Amino acid sequence: VSILFTLIFMEVMALNASRNQRYENIAYHSANKKMETLRAITIDSLPASGTISDSQLSQIPSGSGSFTVTDYAGFTGIKEITVTVIWNDGSSKSVIIKTLAGSGGINP
C-alpha cells in the first residue's frame, strides 16, 4: 500500500511540474510574440505602455500581459522595453523579458 501511495504521489508531482512548465512556456511565448511586435515599431512611435492581447493567455489561469516603454537611465535616445505576463495557479507567477531600443535599432 505504501509503495502504491508513493507511486501515486510521484505521478501527481510530475503532472503538477509538467502543468507549471506548460504555463510558463505559454507565458514566455506570448511575451516574446509581443516583444517581436514592438521590435517592428520605430523608437519614436513606441507607445509608453499597453496590454497583450494573445489568445494563448486564456490557456493559463488568470493569464494577462502588459508592456512598458521607459527612458533608459543615463542614456539619451535609448528606451527600455519590458514585457510582463502574469498568471495565478494557486500562487502568483510571472515571466518578464526586457530589451533596449535606440534610434539605430533594437538590441535584444
C-alpha positions as CSV (number, residue, x, y, z in Angstrom):
1,V,0.0,0.0,0.0
2,S,2.8,2.5,0.9
3,I,4.6,1.7,-2.4
4,L,1.4,2.3,-4.3
5,F,0.8,5.6,-2.4
6,T,4.4,6.7,-3.1
7,L,4.0,6.0,-6.9
8,I,0.7,7.9,-7.0
9,F,2.3,10.8,-5.1
10,M,5.2,10.9,-7.5
11,E,2.9,10.9,-10.5
12,V,0.8,13.8,-9.1
13,M,4.0,15.7,-8.5
14,A,5.2,15.0,-12.1
15,L,1.9,16.1,-13.5
16,N,2.0,19.4,-11.5
17,A,5.5,20.1,-12.6
18,S,4.5,19.4,-16.3
19,R,1.5,21.7,-16.0
20,N,3.5,24.5,-14.4
21,Q,6.1,24.2,-17.2
22,R,3.4,24.4,-19.8
23,Y,2.0,27.6,-18.2
24,E,5.5,29.1,-18.1
25,N,6.1,28.1,-21.8
26,I,2.8,29.7,-22.9
27,A,3.6,32.9,-20.9
28,Y,7.1,33.1,-22.4
29,H,5.8,32.7,-26.0
30,S,3.1,35.3,-25.5
31,A,5.7,37.8,-24.1
32,N,8.1,37.0,-26.8
33,K,5.5,37.5,-29.5
34,K,4.6,40.9,-28.1
35,M,8.3,41.8,-27.9
36,E,8.7,40.9,-31.6
37,T,5.7,43.1,-32.5
38,L,7.3,46.0,-30.5
39,R,10.6,45.5,-32.3
40,A,8.9,46.2,-35.6
41,I,8.0,49.7,-34.4
42,T,10.3,52.7,-34.7
43,I,11.5,54.1,-31.3
44,D,9.7,57.4,-31.8
45,S,6.4,55.5,-32.4
46,L,6.6,53.1,-29.5
47,P,3.6,53.5,-27.1
48,A,4.5,54.2,-23.4
49,S,2.5,51.1,-22.2
50,G,-0.2,48.7,-23.2
51,T,-1.6,45.2,-22.7
52,I,-1.1,42.0,-24.5
53,S,-4.0,40.6,-26.5
54,D,-3.0,37.0,-27.1
55,S,-5.5,34.2,-27.3
56,Q,-2.9,31.8,-25.7
57,L,-3.1,33.7,-22.4
58,S,-6.6,32.1,-22.0
59,Q,-4.8,28.8,-21.6
60,I,-3.2,29.8,-18.3
61,P,-5.2,30.6,-15.2
62,S,-5.9,34.3,-14.8
63,G,-3.3,35.0,-17.5
64,S,-2.7,38.5,-18.6
65,G,0.1,40.6,-20.0
66,S,1.4,44.1,-20.3
67,F,4.3,46.1,-21.5
68,T,6.0,49.4,-20.7
69,V,8.5,51.6,-22.6
70,T,10.6,53.9,-20.5
71,D,13.7,56.1,-20.9
72,Y,16.8,54.1,-20.2
73,A,18.6,55.7,-17.2
74,G,21.8,57.6,-18.1
75,F,21.5,57.4,-21.9
76,T,19.7,59.8,-24.2
77,G,17.7,58.3,-27.0
78,I,17.5,54.8,-25.6
79,K,14.4,53.2,-24.3
80,E,13.9,50.1,-22.2
81,I,11.0,47.8,-23.2
82,T,9.7,45.5,-20.5
83,V,7.1,42.8,-21.4
84,T,5.4,41.0,-18.5
85,V,3.0,38.1,-18.4
86,I,1.4,37.1,-15.1
87,W,-0.8,34.2,-14.0
88,N,-2.1,32.6,-10.8
89,D,-2.4,28.9,-10.5
90,G,-2.6,28.9,-6.7
91,S,0.4,31.2,-6.4
92,S,1.3,34.3,-8.4
93,K,3.8,33.7,-11.2
94,S,5.3,35.9,-14.0
95,V,7.6,35.9,-17.0
96,I,9.4,39.2,-17.6
97,I,11.5,39.9,-20.7
98,K,13.4,43.2,-21.4
99,T,15.3,44.7,-24.3
100,L,16.7,48.1,-25.2
101,A,15.6,50.3,-28.2
102,G,17.5,53.1,-29.8
103,S,17.3,55.1,-33.0
104,G,19.8,52.7,-34.6
105,G,17.6,49.7,-33.9
106,I,16.6,47.4,-31.1
107,N,19.1,45.2,-29.4
108,P,17.9,42.1,-27.5
